[in-house]
Amino acid sequence: MHVSDDSTDSWAVSVVRIAKMKGLFRNYAALLVEARPEVIRDDKQKQAYVRRLEALTSKKSPTRGEEKLIDLLAVLIEDFERKSDPVPDAEPIQILRHLMDAHCLRQKDLAEIFGTESIVSEVLHGKRDFTKEQIKRLSARFGVSPAVFF
């Protein structure tokens, strides 16, 4: 994610190895050394961050450090998208329906994100609001800013 000189890379690799050996890899600082997050400059970098965010948000029990990294990656992705892709003027449910159509998805395909197919249905019919966790998962799943679901 970050390009630097060989000495910095060597140091970072050493820190990650030490952290893994000591069982401290869950430590936020070690995660930062590994991920090396920075301001996103292009779509390729954004997609790499989205993939990392998806991997972290798909964990059943992320560590505190991973939760902090999730928050940081979400902010970086949101910032890039806000600057490069303004939020469409549409309701969150309309946006979700559009994303489902664009990706050829049905309600049952989103059950993992929402918990059950009936919850997907309730959200799509306006009977239930999106939760913060659902917004995080939808954002990661579709590679869009969480802001589109507010």
Secondary structure as UniProt FT lines:
FT   HELIX           6..21
FT   TURN            22..23
FT   TURN            25..26
FT   HELIX           28..35
FT   HELIX           43..57
FT   HELIX           64..84
FT   HELIX           92..102
FT   TURN            103..104
FT   HELIX           107..110
FT   HELIX           111..114
FT   HELIX           117..124
FT   TURN            125..126
FT   HELIX           132..142
FT   HELIX           146..149
//
